[in-house]
Amino acid sequence: MVLAPERSQFPVLDPADGSVIETVHAATPEDGLAAVDAAAAAAAGWAARAPRERAEILRRAFDHMTERLDDVAHLIVREMGKPFAEARGEAAYAAEFLRWFSEEAVRLNGDFGTAPAGTNRMLVQHAPIGVSLLITPWNFPAAMATRKIGPALAAGCTVVLKPAEETPLTAILVAEILREAGVPEGVVNVVTTDEPGPLTQAILADPRVRKLSFTGSTAVGRHLLAVASENVISTSMELGGNAPFLVLEDADLEVAVAQAMAAKMRNGGEACTAANRFLVHESVAEPFTERLTAAMQAVKVGQGFEPGAELGPLINAAAREKVERLVAEAVDRGARVRCGGERLPGPGYFYPPTVLDRVQPGSELLREEIFGPVAPVMTFADEAEAIRLANDTEYGLVAFVCSRDLRRAMAVGEAIETGMVGLNRGVVSDPAAPFGGAKQSGLGREGGHHGLLEFLEPKYFAFD
Protein backbone atom coordinates (compact mmCIF):
# COMPACT_ATOMS: atom_id res chain seq x y z
CA MET A 1 0.00 0.00 0.00
CA VAL A 2 1.35 3.40 -1.05
CA LEU A 3 -1.02 6.29 -0.46
CA ALA A 4 -1.96 8.17 -3.61
CA PRO A 5 -1.09 11.88 -3.88
CA GLU A 6 -4.58 13.23 -3.34
CA ARG A 7 -6.45 15.39 -0.84
CA SER A 8 -3.99 17.36 1.33
CA GLN A 9 -0.47 17.48 -0.09
CA PHE A 10 2.93 18.83 0.84
CA PRO A 11 5.91 19.75 -1.36
CA VAL A 12 9.20 17.92 -1.60
CA LEU A 13 12.02 20.46 -2.09
CA ASP A 14 15.39 20.27 -3.79
CA PRO A 15 17.92 21.53 -1.20
CA ALA A 16 20.27 22.65 -3.97
CA ASP A 17 17.94 25.45 -5.09
CA GLY A 18 14.76 25.27 -3.01
CA SER A 19 12.59 24.30 -5.99
CA VAL A 20 9.61 21.95 -5.66
CA ILE A 21 10.37 18.50 -7.03
CA GLU A 22 6.93 17.02 -6.51
CA THR A 23 3.99 17.13 -4.11
CA VAL A 24 2.92 14.04 -2.18
CA HIS A 25 -0.05 13.05 -0.07
CA ALA A 26 -0.03 14.22 3.56
CA ALA A 27 -1.32 11.15 5.38
CA THR A 28 -3.83 11.69 8.16
CA PRO A 29 -4.17 9.55 11.31
CA GLU A 30 -7.01 7.77 9.51
CA ASP A 31 -4.63 6.97 6.65
CA GLY A 32 -2.18 5.57 9.17
CA LEU A 33 -4.82 3.26 10.60
CA ALA A 34 -5.76 2.17 7.08
CA ALA A 35 -2.13 1.21 6.56
CA VAL A 36 -2.23 -0.79 9.80
CA ASP A 37 -5.41 -2.49 8.54
CA ALA A 38 -3.58 -3.52 5.37
CA ALA A 39 -0.52 -4.74 7.29
CA ALA A 40 -2.67 -6.70 9.75
CA ALA A 41 -4.68 -8.31 6.96
CA ALA A 42 -1.50 -9.48 5.23
CA ALA A 43 0.33 -10.55 8.40
CA ALA A 44 -0.81 -14.16 8.77
CA GLY A 45 -0.27 -15.01 5.11
CA TRP A 46 3.21 -13.48 5.02
CA ALA A 47 4.29 -15.12 8.29
CA ALA A 48 3.06 -18.50 6.99
CA ARG A 49 5.26 -18.35 3.89
CA ALA A 50 8.27 -20.63 3.95
CA PRO A 51 11.50 -18.86 4.92
CA ARG A 52 12.95 -19.81 1.55
CA GLU A 53 10.06 -18.13 -0.25
CA ARG A 54 10.51 -14.91 1.70
CA ALA A 55 14.25 -15.16 1.02
CA GLU A 56 13.75 -15.48 -2.71
CA ILE A 57 11.48 -12.44 -2.84
CA LEU A 58 14.06 -10.35 -0.96
CA ARG A 59 16.78 -11.63 -3.27
CA ARG A 60 14.72 -10.58 -6.30
CA ALA A 61 14.26 -7.19 -4.68
CA PHE A 62 18.05 -6.92 -4.41
CA ASP A 63 18.37 -7.73 -8.10
CA HIS A 64 15.68 -5.21 -9.06
CA MET A 65 17.26 -2.44 -6.98
CA THR A 66 20.69 -3.22 -8.38
CA GLU A 67 19.27 -2.85 -11.88
CA ARG A 68 17.78 0.52 -10.92
CA LEU A 69 20.66 2.05 -8.96
CA ASP A 70 20.71 5.13 -11.18
CA ASP A 71 16.96 5.69 -10.68
CA VAL A 72 17.29 5.45 -6.91
CA ALA A 73 20.39 7.65 -6.90
CA HIS A 74 18.67 10.29 -9.02
CA LEU A 75 15.87 10.66 -6.47
CA ILE A 76 18.32 10.76 -3.56
CA VAL A 77 20.22 13.62 -5.22
CA ARG A 78 17.06 15.55 -5.95
CA GLU A 79 15.42 15.37 -2.52
CA MET A 80 18.42 14.93 -0.21
CA GLY A 81 21.23 16.74 -2.05
CA LYS A 82 24.22 14.43 -1.86
CA PRO A 83 26.42 14.12 -4.99
CA PHE A 84 25.36 11.53 -7.55
CA ALA A 85 28.36 9.23 -7.01
CA GLU A 86 27.68 9.11 -3.29
CA ALA A 87 23.95 8.68 -3.87
CA ARG A 88 24.64 5.74 -6.15
CA GLY A 89 26.86 4.30 -3.43
CA GLU A 90 24.00 4.61 -0.97
CA ALA A 91 21.64 2.87 -3.39
CA ALA A 92 24.07 -0.05 -3.71
CA TYR A 93 24.47 -0.15 0.09
CA ALA A 94 20.68 -0.14 0.45
CA ALA A 95 20.36 -3.07 -1.94
CA GLU A 96 22.89 -5.04 0.11
CA PHE A 97 20.51 -5.06 3.09
CA LEU A 98 17.96 -6.86 0.93
CA ARG A 99 20.57 -9.43 -0.14
CA TRP A 100 21.92 -9.91 3.39
CA PHE A 101 18.50 -10.45 4.93
CA SER A 102 17.43 -12.71 2.07
CA GLU A 103 20.25 -14.94 3.29
CA GLU A 104 19.36 -14.50 6.96
CA ALA A 105 15.70 -15.40 6.35
CA VAL A 106 16.58 -19.11 6.17
CA ARG A 107 18.71 -18.99 9.34
CA LEU A 108 15.98 -18.56 11.93
CA ASN A 109 17.50 -21.28 14.05
CA GLY A 110 16.14 -22.09 17.49
CA ASP A 111 17.47 -24.11 20.43
CA PHE A 112 16.87 -27.58 21.82
CA GLY A 113 18.06 -28.91 25.12
CA THR A 114 17.35 -30.80 28.32
CA ALA A 115 16.24 -28.97 31.45
CA PRO A 116 19.03 -28.97 34.08
CA ALA A 117 16.84 -31.08 36.39
CA GLY A 118 16.34 -33.65 33.63
CA THR A 119 12.57 -33.45 33.96
CA ASN A 120 11.73 -32.27 30.46
CA ARG A 121 13.03 -31.10 27.12
CA MET A 122 13.22 -27.43 26.08
CA LEU A 123 12.54 -26.18 22.57
CA VAL A 124 12.91 -22.52 21.57
CA GLN A 125 11.57 -21.21 18.25
CA HIS A 126 11.33 -17.69 16.89
CA ALA A 127 8.03 -16.14 15.86
CA PRO A 128 7.48 -12.89 13.91
CA ILE A 129 6.88 -10.07 16.35
CA GLY A 130 4.00 -8.69 14.27
CA VAL A 131 2.96 -5.48 12.54
CA SER A 132 5.89 -3.07 12.69
CA LEU A 133 6.08 0.71 12.36
CA LEU A 134 9.33 1.82 10.72
CA ILE A 135 10.32 5.50 10.91
CA THR A 136 13.28 6.54 8.80
CA PRO A 137 15.36 9.75 8.53
CA TRP A 138 16.20 11.91 5.52
CA ASN A 139 19.98 11.50 5.44
CA PHE A 140 20.03 7.96 3.99
CA PRO A 141 16.52 7.66 2.55
CA ALA A 142 17.12 4.37 0.70
CA ALA A 143 19.50 2.59 3.07
CA MET A 144 17.58 3.36 6.25
CA ALA A 145 14.42 2.00 4.62
CA THR A 146 15.96 -1.31 3.50
CA ARG A 147 17.91 -1.68 6.75
CA LYS A 148 14.55 -1.91 8.52
CA ILE A 149 12.34 -3.48 5.84
CA GLY A 150 14.86 -6.25 5.06
CA PRO A 151 14.93 -7.88 8.51
CA ALA A 152 11.24 -7.27 9.14
CA LEU A 153 10.22 -9.11 5.97
CA ALA A 154 12.80 -11.84 6.51
CA ALA A 155 11.36 -12.44 9.97
CA GLY A 156 7.82 -12.69 8.59
CA CYS A 157 6.54 -9.29 9.73
CA THR A 158 4.46 -6.80 7.79
CA VAL A 159 5.33 -3.12 8.04
CA VAL A 160 4.14 0.47 7.88
CA LEU A 161 6.98 2.71 6.70
CA LYS A 162 6.90 6.42 7.50
CA PRO A 163 9.79 8.18 5.76
CA ALA A 164 11.03 11.65 6.65
CA GLU A 165 8.99 14.47 5.14
CA GLU A 166 12.09 15.75 3.32
CA THR A 167 12.70 12.48 1.42
CA PRO A 168 9.47 10.54 0.77
CA LEU A 169 10.07 9.93 -2.93
CA THR A 170 12.97 7.52 -2.41
CA ALA A 171 10.90 5.49 0.07
CA ILE A 172 8.03 5.28 -2.41
CA LEU A 173 10.41 4.01 -5.09
CA VAL A 174 11.86 1.39 -2.71
CA ALA A 175 8.32 0.15 -2.02
CA GLU A 176 7.64 -0.05 -5.76
CA ILE A 177 10.80 -2.12 -6.26
CA LEU A 178 9.70 -4.50 -3.50
CA ARG A 179 6.29 -4.87 -5.07
CA GLU A 180 7.85 -5.59 -8.47
CA ALA A 181 9.96 -8.29 -6.80
CA GLY A 182 6.85 -10.07 -5.54
CA VAL A 183 6.17 -8.64 -2.09
CA PRO A 184 2.41 -9.17 -1.63
CA GLU A 185 -0.09 -6.35 -1.23
CA GLY A 186 -0.27 -5.11 2.35
CA VAL A 187 3.13 -6.42 3.45
CA VAL A 188 4.88 -3.04 2.92
CA ASN A 189 2.79 0.11 3.39
CA VAL A 190 4.19 3.62 2.98
CA VAL A 191 2.59 6.66 4.62
CA THR A 192 4.02 10.11 3.88
CA THR A 193 3.32 13.21 5.92
CA ASP A 194 4.64 16.60 6.96
CA GLU A 195 2.84 16.30 10.32
CA PRO A 196 4.28 13.09 11.78
CA GLY A 197 3.11 13.56 15.38
CA PRO A 198 -0.62 12.80 15.06
CA LEU A 199 -0.03 10.08 12.47
CA THR A 200 2.57 8.27 14.57
CA GLN A 201 0.50 8.65 17.72
CA ALA A 202 -2.52 7.02 16.05
CA ILE A 203 -0.49 4.11 14.68
CA LEU A 204 1.23 3.39 17.99
CA ALA A 205 -2.12 3.49 19.80
CA ASP A 206 -3.38 0.60 17.68
CA PRO A 207 -2.94 -2.65 19.68
CA ARG A 208 -2.15 -4.59 16.51
CA VAL A 209 1.18 -2.73 16.20
CA ARG A 210 3.80 -4.67 18.13
CA LYS A 211 7.10 -3.15 16.98
CA LEU A 212 8.57 0.33 16.53
CA SER A 213 11.90 0.80 14.79
CA PHE A 214 13.01 4.43 14.73
CA THR A 215 16.08 6.23 13.43
CA GLY A 216 16.36 9.90 14.29
CA SER A 217 17.19 12.34 17.04
CA THR A 218 17.49 11.35 20.68
CA ALA A 219 14.85 13.93 21.67
CA VAL A 220 12.25 12.44 19.33
CA GLY A 221 13.34 8.94 20.32
CA ARG A 222 12.67 9.66 23.99
CA HIS A 223 9.18 10.91 23.11
CA LEU A 224 8.43 7.83 21.00
CA LEU A 225 9.65 5.54 23.78
CA ALA A 226 7.12 7.16 26.09
CA VAL A 227 4.32 6.75 23.54
CA ALA A 228 5.27 3.15 22.80
CA SER A 229 5.35 2.30 26.50
CA GLU A 230 1.60 2.87 26.76
CA ASN A 231 1.00 -0.32 24.74
CA VAL A 232 4.26 -2.03 25.79
CA ILE A 233 5.49 -2.01 22.19
CA SER A 234 8.92 -3.47 21.49
CA THR A 235 11.26 -0.68 20.35
CA SER A 236 14.51 -0.37 18.45
CA MET A 237 16.06 3.08 18.63
CA GLU A 238 18.97 4.30 16.52
CA LEU A 239 19.47 7.80 17.87
CA GLY A 240 22.02 10.59 17.91
CA GLY A 241 25.79 10.44 18.03
CA ASN A 242 28.80 12.53 19.00
CA ALA A 243 31.61 10.45 17.56
CA PRO A 244 35.15 11.13 18.79
CA PHE A 245 38.00 10.58 16.31
CA LEU A 246 41.20 9.88 18.26
CA VAL A 247 44.64 10.34 16.70
CA LEU A 248 47.28 8.85 18.98
CA GLU A 249 50.87 10.08 18.84
CA ASP A 250 52.04 6.96 16.97
CA ALA A 251 49.39 7.22 14.24
CA ASP A 252 50.29 7.16 10.57
CA LEU A 253 49.15 10.70 9.70
CA GLU A 254 48.53 9.89 6.06
CA VAL A 255 46.16 7.09 7.07
CA ALA A 256 44.66 9.20 9.86
CA VAL A 257 43.77 12.09 7.55
CA ALA A 258 42.36 9.81 4.85
CA GLN A 259 40.16 8.06 7.40
CA ALA A 260 39.26 11.36 9.08
CA MET A 261 37.91 12.56 5.74
CA ALA A 262 35.89 9.36 5.36
CA ALA A 263 34.54 9.64 8.90
CA LYS A 264 33.73 13.37 8.61
CA MET A 265 32.66 13.88 5.03
CA ARG A 266 30.55 10.82 4.30
CA ASN A 267 27.15 12.26 3.45
CA GLY A 268 28.64 15.73 3.93
CA GLY A 269 28.80 15.18 7.68
CA GLU A 270 25.04 14.64 7.85
CA ALA A 271 25.33 11.21 9.45
CA CYS A 272 24.98 9.96 13.00
CA THR A 273 28.30 8.16 12.55
CA ALA A 274 30.12 11.30 11.36
CA ALA A 275 33.22 12.22 13.35
CA ASN A 276 32.00 15.09 15.52
CA ARG A 277 35.15 15.77 17.55
CA PHE A 278 38.79 15.28 16.55
CA LEU A 279 40.93 14.51 19.59
CA VAL A 280 44.59 14.66 18.53
CA HIS A 281 47.72 14.10 20.59
CA GLU A 282 49.43 17.44 21.14
CA SER A 283 52.68 16.22 19.56
CA VAL A 284 51.02 15.62 16.16
CA ALA A 285 48.17 18.14 16.33
CA GLU A 286 49.65 20.74 14.01
CA PRO A 287 50.82 18.41 11.20
CA PHE A 288 47.53 16.53 11.38
CA THR A 289 45.50 19.74 11.25
CA GLU A 290 47.55 21.09 8.36
CA ARG A 291 46.95 17.94 6.33
CA LEU A 292 43.26 17.79 7.27
CA THR A 293 42.81 21.44 6.28
CA ALA A 294 44.42 20.84 2.90
CA ALA A 295 42.20 17.81 2.29
CA MET A 296 39.05 19.73 3.26
CA GLN A 297 39.99 22.69 1.05
CA ALA A 298 40.35 20.32 -1.89
CA VAL A 299 36.74 19.08 -1.64
CA LYS A 300 34.66 20.30 -4.57
CA VAL A 301 31.31 21.77 -3.53
CA GLY A 302 28.50 21.65 -6.06
CA GLN A 303 25.01 20.55 -7.00
CA GLY A 304 24.66 16.77 -6.92
CA PHE A 305 24.66 16.22 -10.69
CA GLU A 306 27.59 18.57 -11.31
CA PRO A 307 30.61 16.59 -12.62
CA GLY A 308 33.15 16.04 -9.89
CA ALA A 309 30.96 17.36 -7.08
CA GLU A 310 31.97 15.87 -3.71
CA LEU A 311 29.84 17.92 -1.31
CA GLY A 312 26.26 19.00 -1.88
CA PRO A 313 23.98 21.27 0.14
CA LEU A 314 22.74 20.73 3.65
CA ILE A 315 19.20 19.43 3.83
CA ASN A 316 17.45 22.74 4.60
CA ALA A 317 17.85 26.27 5.93
CA ALA A 318 17.47 25.19 9.56
CA ALA A 319 20.34 22.70 9.20
CA ARG A 320 22.64 25.38 7.80
CA GLU A 321 21.65 27.87 10.49
CA LYS A 322 22.48 25.29 13.16
CA VAL A 323 25.95 24.71 11.69
CA GLU A 324 26.53 28.47 11.51
CA ARG A 325 25.45 28.89 15.13
CA LEU A 326 27.77 26.14 16.38
CA VAL A 327 30.76 27.49 14.46
CA ALA A 328 30.15 31.06 15.60
CA GLU A 329 29.84 29.99 19.24
CA ALA A 330 33.09 28.02 19.06
CA VAL A 331 34.92 30.96 17.46
CA ASP A 332 33.57 33.31 20.12
CA ARG A 333 35.12 30.97 22.71
CA GLY A 334 38.52 31.15 21.02
CA ALA A 335 38.52 28.56 18.24
CA ARG A 336 40.52 29.39 15.12
CA VAL A 337 39.09 28.90 11.62
CA ARG A 338 41.62 27.07 9.45
CA CYS A 339 39.32 26.90 6.40
CA GLY A 340 35.67 27.54 5.57
CA GLY A 341 33.55 28.96 8.32
CA GLU A 342 31.03 30.99 6.30
CA ARG A 343 28.02 30.03 4.19
CA LEU A 344 28.46 29.98 0.44
CA PRO A 345 26.58 32.47 -1.77
CA GLY A 346 23.84 31.63 -4.24
CA PRO A 347 20.72 29.46 -4.06
CA GLY A 348 20.59 26.30 -2.00
CA TYR A 349 21.79 25.46 1.51
CA PHE A 350 25.51 25.12 0.86
CA TYR A 351 28.16 25.31 3.60
CA PRO A 352 31.86 24.79 2.89
CA PRO A 353 34.18 22.18 4.42
CA THR A 354 35.39 23.78 7.63
CA VAL A 355 38.24 23.05 10.03
CA LEU A 356 38.52 24.64 13.46
CA ASP A 357 41.41 24.20 15.87
CA ARG A 358 42.08 25.54 19.37
CA VAL A 359 38.51 24.51 20.17
CA GLN A 360 37.82 25.19 23.81
CA PRO A 361 36.23 22.75 26.27
CA GLY A 362 32.57 23.57 26.79
CA SER A 363 31.98 24.66 23.20
CA GLU A 364 28.52 23.67 22.02
CA LEU A 365 29.74 21.85 18.93
CA LEU A 366 31.58 19.42 21.21
CA ARG A 367 28.28 18.42 22.81
CA GLU A 368 25.79 18.82 19.95
CA GLU A 369 25.71 16.71 16.83
CA ILE A 370 26.97 19.11 14.15
CA PHE A 371 25.43 17.29 11.17
CA GLY A 372 27.51 19.26 8.70
CA PRO A 373 31.00 19.46 7.13
CA VAL A 374 32.74 20.95 10.18
CA ALA A 375 35.77 19.35 11.85
CA PRO A 376 36.65 20.74 15.32
CA VAL A 377 40.13 19.79 16.57
CA MET A 378 41.13 19.50 20.23
CA THR A 379 44.36 18.19 21.73
CA PHE A 380 45.14 15.78 24.54
CA ALA A 381 48.32 15.07 26.47
CA ASP A 382 48.00 11.35 27.22
CA GLU A 383 45.84 8.30 26.62
CA ALA A 384 43.87 8.70 29.85
CA GLU A 385 42.87 12.25 28.88
CA ALA A 386 41.91 11.10 25.39
CA ILE A 387 39.58 8.43 26.80
CA ARG A 388 38.09 10.89 29.29
CA LEU A 389 37.37 13.43 26.55
CA ALA A 390 35.95 10.75 24.26
CA ASN A 391 33.54 9.60 26.98
CA ASP A 392 32.54 13.15 27.96
CA THR A 393 29.18 12.96 26.20
CA GLU A 394 25.75 11.47 26.75
CA TYR A 395 26.03 9.70 23.39
CA GLY A 396 27.78 6.44 22.59
CA LEU A 397 27.24 5.41 19.00
CA VAL A 398 30.68 5.11 17.41
CA ALA A 399 34.31 6.11 17.97
CA PHE A 400 37.38 6.08 15.74
CA VAL A 401 40.94 5.38 16.87
CA CYS A 402 44.10 5.79 14.77
CA SER A 403 47.34 4.16 15.91
CA ARG A 404 50.08 2.00 14.41
CA ASP A 405 49.78 -0.30 17.44
CA LEU A 406 46.66 -2.43 16.96
CA ARG A 407 46.76 -3.81 20.49
CA ARG A 408 46.89 -0.28 21.91
CA ALA A 409 44.10 0.90 19.60
CA MET A 410 41.94 -2.05 20.69
CA ALA A 411 42.53 -1.24 24.36
CA VAL A 412 41.58 2.41 23.83
CA GLY A 413 38.53 1.39 21.82
CA GLU A 414 37.41 -0.97 24.58
CA ALA A 415 37.62 1.89 27.09
CA ILE A 416 35.41 4.19 25.03
CA GLU A 417 31.69 3.85 25.78
CA THR A 418 30.29 3.24 22.30
CA GLY A 419 28.54 0.44 20.46
CA MET A 420 30.99 0.53 17.53
CA VAL A 421 34.66 1.39 17.03
CA GLY A 422 36.60 1.98 13.82
CA LEU A 423 40.31 1.18 14.12
CA ASN A 424 42.32 3.06 11.48
CA ARG A 425 39.07 3.11 9.53
CA GLY A 426 36.58 5.94 9.08
CA VAL A 427 33.56 3.90 7.95
CA VAL A 428 32.11 1.10 10.09
CA SER A 429 28.66 0.49 8.59
CA ASP A 430 28.10 -2.91 6.99
CA PRO A 431 24.86 -4.88 6.42
CA ALA A 432 26.52 -7.94 7.98
CA ALA A 433 27.49 -6.12 11.21
CA PRO A 434 25.35 -5.06 14.20
CA PHE A 435 24.87 -1.28 13.98
CA GLY A 436 23.86 0.55 17.16
CA GLY A 437 25.04 2.43 20.19
CA ALA A 438 25.19 2.78 23.96
CA LYS A 439 23.95 5.42 26.40
CA GLN A 440 21.65 7.98 24.73
CA SER A 441 22.47 6.70 21.25
CA GLY A 442 19.77 4.09 21.29
CA LEU A 443 18.49 0.59 21.94
CA GLY A 444 18.91 -2.55 19.89
CA ARG A 445 20.90 -3.25 16.74
CA GLU A 446 20.36 -3.12 12.99
CA GLY A 447 22.23 -5.26 10.48
CA GLY A 448 23.87 -8.62 11.01
CA HIS A 449 21.95 -11.48 12.59
CA HIS A 450 21.16 -9.13 15.48
CA GLY A 451 19.01 -7.01 13.18
CA LEU A 452 16.82 -10.01 12.36
CA LEU A 453 16.31 -10.84 16.04
CA GLU A 454 14.83 -7.37 16.61
CA PHE A 455 11.74 -8.51 14.66
CA LEU A 456 11.38 -11.91 16.32
CA GLU A 457 9.97 -13.15 19.63
CA PRO A 458 11.54 -16.26 21.22
CA LYS A 459 8.85 -18.86 21.91
CA TYR A 460 9.68 -21.60 24.42
CA PHE A 461 8.08 -25.06 24.56
CA ALA A 462 8.53 -27.44 27.50
CA PHE A 463 7.66 -31.09 26.90
CA ASP A 464 8.42 -34.57 28.20
MOFEN-V75000 format. One record per helix or strand. SS is the DSSP state (alpha for helix, beta for strand). FROM is the first residue (numbers start at 1). TO is the last residue. If there is no record, write none. Layout:
((SS,FROM,TO) (SS,FROM,TO))
//
This chain:
((beta,2,2) (beta,9,13) (beta,20,25) (alpha,29,48) (alpha,51,67) (alpha,69,80) (alpha,84,104) (beta,111,114) (beta,121,128) (beta,131,135) (alpha,143,155) (beta,159,162) (alpha,165,180) (beta,188,190) (alpha,196,205) (beta,209,215) (alpha,218,229) (beta,234,238) (beta,243,247) (alpha,253,269) (beta,275,281) (alpha,285,297) (beta,301,301) (beta,311,311) (alpha,317,332) (beta,336,339) (beta,343,343) (beta,351,351) (beta,354,357) (alpha,364,366) (beta,374,380) (alpha,383,391) (beta,395,396) (beta,398,402) (alpha,406,415) (beta,420,423) (beta,435,435) (beta,438,439) (beta,442,443) (beta,446,446) (alpha,448,453) (beta,456,463))
//
